[in-house]
Structures are given as structure tokens and as C-alpha cells.
Amino acid sequence: MVKETDRVNVYSKQLPDSPIPALKAEIISDVKMELLADAAWLVEKSTEVFPNAYIIDAGVYYRRSDTSYTAYQVFDVPFLSPRLYQFNSIRLGNSIHWVRTDTVNAKLNPDRKLMPPVNFGSWEITNEGEKSILTYRICTDPGGDIPHWIVAQANQRYLPQMLKDIEAIMADSAEQITRYGLDVEEVRDVVLKDVLGEQSLPMRGKEEA
């Protein structure tokens, strides 16, 4: 363990042939694991799901299916030039895996933003009793002339906040599901529309005493 906050633990692992260590962050949450996975999959809403991650733009280039897409995120960290992350993502139930892609048309980077040479990771959500364990794994090198030790320290600082942010954006919907006795599987589409601002919960049920 390299960092421990009030709720998030961060671990580091040095990978072969990688100058940047891979990191794993974990948080135990009251939010249902399906809702956390749904939020992590909404890459086009990254600026809202992760308001403290310095993401200024995000979206999907190609959506192959409901469980596979090629997407992008633009990070604008203070004192650094913006970075364009392009990656392929696949969803397997309540886990999401992504890896950098370099096969996207160059026209999709008209400003020639710096593209990180290393970027892969995953979200994984599992159950522990009535709780959800949210695990985020990441190995990324933003490129440029940034010393690797600064990259490692920055990742350790911002990862805990990312987990708290993704939990927070789903917390209100999760609370309403409990309050009105709604079935998570039946209202997941409504919850996503709620996050997108297209529809509000509750859609059925009554407040439980």
C-alpha cells in the first residue's frame, strides 16, 4: 500500500518494461455495483462523473455494440499541455477494461495534442455482503518531459478523489431506489437518464416508511 485515505486505499506495482508503476485504488461503497459500473461506462459524461480529474472533453468515436467502443478523453492538468487519450473499451458485466489505441484516424486529433504512449486499465466492481467494492486499476504514462516520479505522485493524489466522485454521482439515485423500494435491474436505464439529466427518479413505487 502506498496511500491510505479515510476510505480509499491505493496500491502500487512495478510492471516489467514499464517506467511507470501500475496503481490500484479501492473503495467500499453502499451504492449497488451495477450502478457504479454503469457510471464508469458513461465515458461521454466523464467531465460530470469525474469533476476533479481535469477532463475537459470526452466522447465515443465508434460504438461497436452495447459492450464495446472506441473513445477519447482530453485531460488538461495545470502546468501541462493537454493530453488526448484514445482507447478501446470493453465491458464484461460489472467490469470494464480499456487499452490505448493508435489506429484512430489522425483527423480526430486536428490540434495535434500530445498522445500518451502508455494507457491501460480497468474498473471492477464486486459484492461484499450488502456493500460494493469498487476497484480501479491504471497504468499510464502521459508522455512528454514529465519526470516519472511526478507522474506517480500525481496519480496517487488524484485516484482517491476519482473513486469518491464516481460514487457520489450515483449516490442520490441509489438513495431514491432504497427509499421507494425500486428494483435496481428494472430502473437502471432510468438511473442513467437521471445522470444524463433526461429523466428523474422515482418512476414507480412509493416511499417506504
PyRosetta script that sets phi, psi and omega in degrees:
from pyrosetta import init, pose_from_sequence

init()
pose = pose_from_sequence("MVKETDRVNVYSKQLPDSPIPALKAEIISDVKMELLADAAWLVEKSTEVFPNAYIIDAGVYYRRSDTSYTAYQVFDVPFLSPRLYQFNSIRLGNSIHWVRTDTVNAKLNPDRKLMPPVNFGSWEITNEGEKSILTYRICTDPGGDIPHWIVAQANQRYLPQMLKDIEAIMADSAEQITRYGLDVEEVRDVVLKDVLGEQSLPMRGKEEA")
pose.set_psi(1, 133.0)
pose.set_omega(1, -179.2)
pose.set_phi(2, -110.8)
pose.set_psi(2, -14.9)
pose.set_omega(2, 179.6)
pose.set_phi(3, -157.0)
pose.set_psi(3, 138.2)
pose.set_omega(3, 177.5)
pose.set_phi(4, -134.9)
pose.set_psi(4, 121.7)
pose.set_omega(4, 176.5)
pose.set_phi(5, -105.8)
pose.set_psi(5, -168.3)
pose.set_omega(5, -178.5)
pose.set_phi(6, -64.3)
pose.set_psi(6, -26.7)
pose.set_omega(6, -178.1)
pose.set_phi(7, -135.9)
pose.set_psi(7, -14.7)
pose.set_omega(7, -173.5)
pose.set_phi(8, -116.3)
pose.set_psi(8, 132.5)
pose.set_omega(8, 173.6)
pose.set_phi(9, -108.8)
pose.set_psi(9, 136.8)
pose.set_omega(9, -179.6)
pose.set_phi(10, -119.9)
pose.set_psi(10, 130.9)
pose.set_omega(10, -179.0)
pose.set_phi(11, -120.3)
pose.set_psi(11, 153.5)
pose.set_omega(11, -178.2)
pose.set_phi(12, -125.7)
pose.set_psi(12, 143.7)
pose.set_omega(12, 176.9)
pose.set_phi(13, -143.8)
pose.set_psi(13, 126.5)
pose.set_omega(13, 178.3)
pose.set_phi(14, -81.4)
pose.set_psi(14, 124.2)
pose.set_omega(14, -179.7)
pose.set_phi(15, -96.8)
pose.set_psi(15, 149.6)
pose.set_omega(15, 177.5)
pose.set_phi(16, -59.2)
pose.set_psi(16, 137.0)
pose.set_omega(16, 175.0)
pose.set_phi(17, 64.5)
pose.set_psi(17, 18.2)
pose.set_omega(17, 178.0)
pose.set_phi(18, -119.7)
pose.set_psi(18, 124.6)
pose.set_omega(18, 179.4)
pose.set_phi(19, -74.1)
pose.set_psi(19, -16.9)
pose.set_omega(19, -177.9)
pose.set_phi(20, -110.3)
pose.set_psi(20, 128.2)
pose.set_omega(20, 178.1)
pose.set_phi(21, -68.9)
pose.set_psi(21, 148.0)
pose.set_omega(21, 172.1)
pose.set_phi(22, -78.5)
pose.set_psi(22, 146.5)
pose.set_omega(22, -179.1)
pose.set_phi(23, -122.1)
pose.set_psi(23, 148.5)
pose.set_omega(23, 174.9)
pose.set_phi(24, -130.0)
pose.set_psi(24, 129.9)
pose.set_omega(24, 178.3)
pose.set_phi(25, -123.1)
pose.set_psi(25, 139.9)
pose.set_omega(25, -177.7)
pose.set_phi(26, -133.6)
pose.set_psi(26, 143.6)
pose.set_omega(26, 175.1)
pose.set_phi(27, -140.8)
pose.set_psi(27, 143.3)
pose.set_omega(27, 174.7)
pose.set_phi(28, -100.0)
pose.set_psi(28, 127.8)
pose.set_omega(28, -170.7)
pose.set_phi(29, -129.5)
pose.set_psi(29, 155.1)
pose.set_omega(29, 173.2)
pose.set_phi(30, -84.4)
pose.set_psi(30, -12.3)
pose.set_omega(30, -178.3)
pose.set_phi(31, -75.5)
pose.set_psi(31, 137.3)
pose.set_omega(31, 179.9)
pose.set_phi(32, -58.7)
pose.set_psi(32, 142.8)
pose.set_omega(32, -173.9)
pose.set_phi(33, -64.2)
pose.set_psi(33, -32.2)
pose.set_omega(33, 179.5)
pose.set_phi(34, -62.5)
pose.set_psi(34, -37.7)
pose.set_omega(34, -179.0)
pose.set_phi(35, -70.5)
pose.set_psi(35, -38.5)
pose.set_omega(35, 178.3)
pose.set_phi(36, -65.3)
pose.set_psi(36, -41.1)
pose.set_omega(36, 178.4)
pose.set_phi(37, -65.3)
pose.set_psi(37, -40.6)
pose.set_omega(37, 178.4)
pose.set_phi(38, -60.9)
pose.set_psi(38, -41.8)
pose.set_omega(38, -180.0)
pose.set_phi(39, -65.3)
pose.set_psi(39, -41.3)
pose.set_omega(39, 179.8)
pose.set_phi(40, -65.6)
pose.set_psi(40, -28.6)
pose.set_omega(40, -178.2)
pose.set_phi(41, -77.3)
pose.set_psi(41, -17.6)
pose.set_omega(41, -177.2)
pose.set_phi(42, -80.8)
pose.set_psi(42, 65.8)
pose.set_omega(42, -175.3)
pose.set_phi(43, -60.6)
pose.set_psi(43, -32.4)
pose.set_omega(43, -178.9)
pose.set_phi(44, -68.2)
pose.set_psi(44, -13.1)
pose.set_omega(44, 177.2)
pose.set_phi(45, -108.2)
pose.set_psi(45, 23.0)
pose.set_omega(45, -176.8)
pose.set_phi(46, -57.9)
pose.set_psi(46, -35.7)
pose.set_omega(46, -178.4)
pose.set_phi(47, -65.3)
pose.set_psi(47, -27.2)
pose.set_omega(47, 179.3)
pose.set_phi(48, -91.5)
pose.set_psi(48, -38.6)
pose.set_omega(48, -179.9)
pose.set_phi(49, -68.4)
pose.set_psi(49, -36.6)
pose.set_omega(49, -177.5)
pose.set_phi(50, -122.2)
pose.set_psi(50, 71.1)
pose.set_omega(50, -174.6)
pose.set_phi(51, -68.0)
pose.set_psi(51, -13.8)
pose.set_omega(51, -178.1)
pose.set_phi(52, -107.3)
pose.set_psi(52, 10.8)
pose.set_omega(52, -174.9)
pose.set_phi(53, -97.6)
pose.set_psi(53, 4.6)
pose.set_omega(53, 179.2)
pose.set_phi(54, 64.8)
pose.set_psi(54, 28.2)
pose.set_omega(54, 174.3)
pose.set_phi(55, -86.4)
pose.set_psi(55, 122.4)
pose.set_omega(55, -178.1)
pose.set_phi(56, -106.4)
pose.set_psi(56, -12.9)
pose.set_omega(56, 178.3)
pose.set_phi(57, -159.8)
pose.set_psi(57, 148.9)
pose.set_omega(57, 179.4)
pose.set_phi(58, -163.4)
pose.set_psi(58, 155.7)
pose.set_omega(58, 178.5)
pose.set_phi(59, 178.9)
pose.set_psi(59, -178.9)
pose.set_omega(59, -179.7)
pose.set_phi(60, -111.1)
pose.set_psi(60, 126.1)
pose.set_omega(60, 174.4)
pose.set_phi(61, -77.6)
pose.set_psi(61, -54.1)
pose.set_omega(61, -176.4)
pose.set_phi(62, -135.7)
pose.set_psi(62, 130.9)
pose.set_omega(62, 176.0)
pose.set_phi(63, -112.0)
pose.set_psi(63, 106.9)
pose.set_omega(63, -176.8)
pose.set_phi(64, -78.5)
pose.set_psi(64, -33.6)
pose.set_omega(64, -179.9)
pose.set_phi(65, -162.4)
pose.set_psi(65, -174.7)
pose.set_omega(65, 177.3)
pose.set_phi(66, -69.2)
pose.set_psi(66, -12.7)
pose.set_omega(66, -175.8)
pose.set_phi(67, -124.1)
pose.set_psi(67, 17.0)
pose.set_omega(67, -178.5)
pose.set_phi(68, -154.6)
pose.set_psi(68, 131.8)
pose.set_omega(68, 175.1)
pose.set_phi(69, -155.7)
pose.set_psi(69, 161.5)
pose.set_omega(69, 169.5)
pose.set_phi(70, -108.2)
pose.set_psi(70, 127.4)
pose.set_omega(70, -170.4)
pose.set_phi(71, -137.6)
pose.set_psi(71, -179.7)
pose.set_omega(71, 178.9)
pose.set_phi(72, -147.6)
pose.set_psi(72, 156.4)
pose.set_omega(72, 170.6)
pose.set_phi(73, -141.5)
pose.set_psi(73, 139.8)
pose.set_omega(73, 176.0)
pose.set_phi(74, -110.5)
pose.set_psi(74, 121.0)
pose.set_omega(74, 178.3)
pose.set_phi(75, -104.4)
pose.set_psi(75, 132.6)
pose.set_omega(75, 178.1)
pose.set_phi(76, -124.9)
pose.set_psi(76, 79.8)
pose.set_omega(76, -177.9)
pose.set_phi(77, -79.7)
pose.set_psi(77, 137.8)
pose.set_omega(77, -179.8)
pose.set_phi(78, -52.6)
pose.set_psi(78, 138.2)
pose.set_omega(78, 176.8)
pose.set_phi(79, 74.3)
pose.set_psi(79, 4.5)
pose.set_omega(79, 177.0)
pose.set_phi(80, -124.0)
pose.set_psi(80, 156.1)
pose.set_omega(80, 173.9)
pose.set_phi(81, -74.7)
pose.set_psi(81, 151.6)
pose.set_omega(81, -178.5)
pose.set_phi(82, -59.8)
pose.set_psi(82, 145.2)
pose.set_omega(82, 177.0)
pose.set_phi(83, -114.6)
pose.set_psi(83, 137.6)
pose.set_omega(83, 176.2)
pose.set_phi(84, -106.1)
pose.set_psi(84, 114.9)
pose.set_omega(84, 176.6)
pose.set_phi(85, -98.9)
pose.set_psi(85, 121.8)
pose.set_omega(85, 175.9)
pose.set_phi(86, -118.0)
pose.set_psi(86, 132.6)
pose.set_omega(86, -171.7)
pose.set_phi(87, -155.4)
pose.set_psi(87, 156.3)
pose.set_omega(87, 172.3)
pose.set_phi(88, -98.6)
pose.set_psi(88, 134.0)
pose.set_omega(88, 179.7)
pose.set_phi(89, -124.0)
pose.set_psi(89, 144.9)
pose.set_omega(89, 174.5)
pose.set_phi(90, -135.5)
pose.set_psi(90, 140.1)
pose.set_omega(90, 179.4)
pose.set_phi(91, -110.7)
pose.set_psi(91, 129.3)
pose.set_omega(91, 176.9)
pose.set_phi(92, -122.0)
pose.set_psi(92, 89.5)
pose.set_omega(92, -177.6)
pose.set_phi(93, 65.5)
pose.set_psi(93, -117.8)
pose.set_omega(93, -179.4)
pose.set_phi(94, -101.3)
pose.set_psi(94, 27.2)
pose.set_omega(94, 172.6)
pose.set_phi(95, -129.9)
pose.set_psi(95, 146.4)
pose.set_omega(95, -178.1)
pose.set_phi(96, -131.3)
pose.set_psi(96, 131.4)
pose.set_omega(96, -178.6)
pose.set_phi(97, -126.3)
pose.set_psi(97, 139.6)
pose.set_omega(97, 178.7)
pose.set_phi(98, -139.1)
pose.set_psi(98, 155.9)
pose.set_omega(98, 177.7)
pose.set_phi(99, -148.0)
pose.set_psi(99, 145.2)
pose.set_omega(99, 179.9)
pose.set_phi(100, -56.0)
pose.set_psi(100, 144.0)
pose.set_omega(100, 174.2)
pose.set_phi(101, -124.4)
pose.set_psi(101, 143.1)
pose.set_omega(101, 176.3)
pose.set_phi(102, -121.7)
pose.set_psi(102, 21.9)
pose.set_omega(102, -178.4)
pose.set_phi(103, -105.7)
pose.set_psi(103, 6.5)
pose.set_omega(103, 179.3)
pose.set_phi(104, -76.6)
pose.set_psi(104, 143.1)
pose.set_omega(104, -179.8)
pose.set_phi(105, -54.5)
pose.set_psi(105, 133.0)
pose.set_omega(105, -178.8)
pose.set_phi(106, -60.6)
pose.set_psi(106, -22.3)
pose.set_omega(106, 179.4)
pose.set_phi(107, -65.1)
pose.set_psi(107, -18.2)
pose.set_omega(107, 179.4)
pose.set_phi(108, -82.8)
pose.set_psi(108, 1.9)
pose.set_omega(108, 172.7)
pose.set_phi(109, -128.8)
pose.set_psi(109, 62.6)
pose.set_omega(109, -173.0)
pose.set_phi(110, -64.5)
pose.set_psi(110, -27.9)
pose.set_omega(110, -179.5)
pose.set_phi(111, -88.0)
pose.set_psi(111, 1.6)
pose.set_omega(111, 178.8)
pose.set_phi(112, 54.3)
pose.set_psi(112, 47.4)
pose.set_omega(112, 175.7)
pose.set_phi(113, -65.0)
pose.set_psi(113, 151.2)
pose.set_omega(113, 178.4)
pose.set_phi(114, -65.2)
pose.set_psi(114, 132.7)
pose.set_omega(114, -178.7)
pose.set_phi(115, -111.2)
pose.set_psi(115, 120.5)
pose.set_omega(115, -178.1)
pose.set_phi(116, -58.0)
pose.set_psi(116, 136.4)
pose.set_omega(116, -177.9)
pose.set_phi(117, -76.8)
pose.set_psi(117, -20.2)
pose.set_omega(117, -179.2)
pose.set_phi(118, -130.8)
pose.set_psi(118, 129.1)
pose.set_omega(118, 176.3)
pose.set_phi(119, -166.2)
pose.set_psi(119, 107.2)
pose.set_omega(119, 172.3)
pose.set_phi(120, -153.5)
pose.set_psi(120, 156.3)
pose.set_omega(120, -178.9)
pose.set_phi(121, 175.1)
pose.set_psi(121, -165.7)
pose.set_omega(121, -177.2)
pose.set_phi(122, -162.4)
pose.set_psi(122, 157.5)
pose.set_omega(122, 164.7)
pose.set_phi(123, -111.8)
pose.set_psi(123, 137.7)
pose.set_omega(123, 175.6)
pose.set_phi(124, -140.3)
pose.set_psi(124, 131.2)
pose.set_omega(124, -179.3)
pose.set_phi(125, -125.4)
pose.set_psi(125, 125.8)
pose.set_omega(125, -179.9)
pose.set_phi(126, -128.3)
pose.set_psi(126, 166.3)
pose.set_omega(126, 178.7)
pose.set_phi(127, -95.9)
pose.set_psi(127, 145.3)
pose.set_omega(127, 168.5)
pose.set_phi(128, -139.1)
pose.set_psi(128, 90.9)
pose.set_omega(128, -173.6)
pose.set_phi(129, 67.7)
pose.set_psi(129, -125.2)
pose.set_omega(129, 178.3)
pose.set_phi(130, -89.9)
pose.set_psi(130, 0.5)
pose.set_omega(130, -177.2)
pose.set_phi(131, -102.8)
pose.set_psi(131, 163.6)
pose.set_omega(131, 173.0)
pose.set_phi(132, -114.9)
pose.set_psi(132, 138.6)
pose.set_omega(132, 174.2)
pose.set_phi(133, -105.2)
pose.set_psi(133, 114.4)
pose.set_omega(133, 179.8)
pose.set_phi(134, -99.4)
pose.set_psi(134, 119.2)
pose.set_omega(134, -178.0)
pose.set_phi(135, -119.2)
pose.set_psi(135, 128.7)
pose.set_omega(135, -180.0)
pose.set_phi(136, -119.6)
pose.set_psi(136, 122.4)
pose.set_omega(136, 177.3)
pose.set_phi(137, -115.7)
pose.set_psi(137, 138.0)
pose.set_omega(137, -176.9)
pose.set_phi(138, -150.1)
pose.set_psi(138, 138.8)
pose.set_omega(138, 168.8)
pose.set_phi(139, -135.9)
pose.set_psi(139, 112.5)
pose.set_omega(139, -176.4)
pose.set_phi(140, -144.7)
pose.set_psi(140, 140.2)
pose.set_omega(140, 173.7)
pose.set_phi(141, -120.3)
pose.set_psi(141, 111.0)
pose.set_omega(141, -175.7)
pose.set_phi(142, -68.5)
pose.set_psi(142, -9.3)
pose.set_omega(142, 178.9)
pose.set_phi(143, 78.6)
pose.set_psi(143, -176.3)
pose.set_omega(143, -177.8)
pose.set_phi(144, 79.1)
pose.set_psi(144, -157.8)
pose.set_omega(144, -174.5)
pose.set_phi(145, -102.7)
pose.set_psi(145, 22.8)
pose.set_omega(145, -179.1)
pose.set_phi(146, -75.6)
pose.set_psi(146, 125.9)
pose.set_omega(146, 176.2)
pose.set_phi(147, -58.3)
pose.set_psi(147, 140.6)
pose.set_omega(147, -176.0)
pose.set_phi(148, -61.9)
pose.set_psi(148, -32.3)
pose.set_omega(148, -178.7)
pose.set_phi(149, -68.2)
pose.set_psi(149, -29.9)
pose.set_omega(149, 176.9)
pose.set_phi(150, -70.6)
pose.set_psi(150, -40.6)
pose.set_omega(150, 177.6)
pose.set_phi(151, -59.8)
pose.set_psi(151, -45.2)
pose.set_omega(151, -178.6)
pose.set_phi(152, -63.0)
pose.set_psi(152, -43.2)
pose.set_omega(152, -179.8)
pose.set_phi(153, -66.3)
pose.set_psi(153, -39.4)
pose.set_omega(153, 180.0)
pose.set_phi(154, -65.7)
pose.set_psi(154, -42.2)
pose.set_omega(154, 178.6)
pose.set_phi(155, -61.6)
pose.set_psi(155, -41.9)
pose.set_omega(155, 179.4)
pose.set_phi(156, -64.1)
pose.set_psi(156, -29.5)
pose.set_omega(156, -178.8)
pose.set_phi(157, -76.8)
pose.set_psi(157, -42.2)
pose.set_omega(157, -171.2)
pose.set_phi(158, -90.8)
pose.set_psi(158, -22.5)
pose.set_omega(158, -178.9)
pose.set_phi(159, -58.6)
pose.set_psi(159, -46.7)
pose.set_omega(159, 179.2)
pose.set_phi(160, -56.6)
pose.set_psi(160, -39.3)
pose.set_omega(160, -179.2)
pose.set_phi(161, -67.7)
pose.set_psi(161, -34.6)
pose.set_omega(161, 178.6)
pose.set_phi(162, -62.1)
pose.set_psi(162, -42.2)
pose.set_omega(162, 179.4)
pose.set_phi(163, -66.5)
pose.set_psi(163, -38.9)
pose.set_omega(163, 178.3)
pose.set_phi(164, -67.6)
pose.set_psi(164, -35.0)
pose.set_omega(164, -179.3)
pose.set_phi(165, -68.2)
pose.set_psi(165, -44.7)
pose.set_omega(165, -178.1)
pose.set_phi(166, -66.6)
pose.set_psi(166, -33.1)
pose.set_omega(166, 176.3)
pose.set_phi(167, -68.5)
pose.set_psi(167, -42.6)
pose.set_omega(167, -174.8)
pose.set_phi(168, -64.2)
pose.set_psi(168, -38.0)
pose.set_omega(168, -175.3)
pose.set_phi(169, -69.9)
pose.set_psi(169, -23.0)
pose.set_omega(169, 179.1)
pose.set_phi(170, -99.0)
pose.set_psi(170, -8.3)
pose.set_omega(170, -173.0)
pose.set_phi(171, -63.6)
pose.set_psi(171, -40.5)
pose.set_omega(171, -177.9)
pose.set_phi(172, -64.8)
pose.set_psi(172, -43.8)
pose.set_omega(172, 177.8)
pose.set_phi(173, -63.6)
pose.set_psi(173, -40.9)
pose.set_omega(173, 179.7)
pose.set_phi(174, -63.1)
pose.set_psi(174, -38.8)
pose.set_omega(174, 179.0)
pose.set_phi(175, -64.5)
pose.set_psi(175, -40.8)
pose.set_omega(175, 179.4)
pose.set_phi(176, -67.9)
pose.set_psi(176, -36.1)
pose.set_omega(176, 177.2)
pose.set_phi(177, -59.8)
pose.set_psi(177, -43.3)
pose.set_omega(177, 178.5)
pose.set_phi(178, -68.5)
pose.set_psi(178, -43.7)
pose.set_omega(178, -175.2)
pose.set_phi(179, -63.3)
pose.set_psi(179, -39.2)
pose.set_omega(179, -175.7)
pose.set_phi(180, -100.7)
pose.set_psi(180, 8.0)
pose.set_omega(180, 177.2)
pose.set_phi(181, 62.4)
pose.set_psi(181, 36.7)
pose.set_omega(181, -178.6)
pose.set_phi(182, -83.9)
pose.set_psi(182, 153.5)
pose.set_omega(182, 176.6)
pose.set_phi(183, -88.8)
pose.set_psi(183, 125.2)
pose.set_omega(183, -175.0)
pose.set_phi(184, -57.1)
pose.set_psi(184, -47.4)
pose.set_omega(184, -176.9)
pose.set_phi(185, -62.0)
pose.set_psi(185, -35.2)
pose.set_omega(185, -177.1)
pose.set_phi(186, -75.0)
pose.set_psi(186, -25.2)
pose.set_omega(186, -174.1)
pose.set_phi(187, -113.8)
pose.set_psi(187, 11.3)
pose.set_omega(187, -177.4)
pose.set_phi(188, -60.0)
pose.set_psi(188, -41.1)
pose.set_omega(188, 178.9)
pose.set_phi(189, -63.1)
pose.set_psi(189, -38.8)
pose.set_omega(189, 178.7)
pose.set_phi(190, -66.6)
pose.set_psi(190, -39.2)
pose.set_omega(190, 179.1)
pose.set_phi(191, -60.7)
pose.set_psi(191, -43.5)
pose.set_omega(191, 179.4)
pose.set_phi(192, -63.5)
pose.set_psi(192, -40.5)
pose.set_omega(192, 177.4)
pose.set_phi(193, -66.7)
pose.set_psi(193, -31.3)
pose.set_omega(193, 175.6)
pose.set_phi(194, -63.8)
pose.set_psi(194, -44.5)
pose.set_omega(194, 177.3)
pose.set_phi(195, -62.7)
pose.set_psi(195, -37.8)
pose.set_omega(195, -179.7)
pose.set_phi(196, -78.6)
pose.set_psi(196, -6.4)
pose.set_omega(196, -180.0)
pose.set_phi(197, 78.8)
pose.set_psi(197, 19.1)
pose.set_omega(197, -176.9)
pose.set_phi(198, -97.4)
pose.set_psi(198, -17.4)
pose.set_omega(198, -176.1)
pose.set_phi(199, -162.8)
pose.set_psi(199, 155.4)
pose.set_omega(199, -176.8)
pose.set_phi(200, -121.1)
pose.set_psi(200, 146.7)
pose.set_omega(200, 170.6)
pose.set_phi(201, -83.4)
pose.set_psi(201, 159.1)
pose.set_omega(201, -4.0)
pose.set_phi(202, -86.7)
pose.set_psi(202, 155.8)
pose.set_omega(202, 178.0)
pose.set_phi(203, -100.4)
pose.set_psi(203, -20.8)
pose.set_omega(203, 176.7)
pose.set_phi(204, -157.7)
pose.set_psi(204, 176.6)
pose.set_omega(204, 179.5)
pose.set_phi(205, 85.3)
pose.set_psi(205, 172.8)
pose.set_omega(205, 177.2)
pose.set_phi(206, -133.5)
pose.set_psi(206, 157.7)
pose.set_omega(206, -176.2)
pose.set_phi(207, -63.5)
pose.set_psi(207, 129.7)
pose.set_omega(207, -179.5)
pose.set_phi(208, -82.6)
pose.set_psi(208, 144.4)
pose.set_omega(208, -178.5)
pose.set_phi(209, -72.8)
pose.dump_pdb("model.pdb")
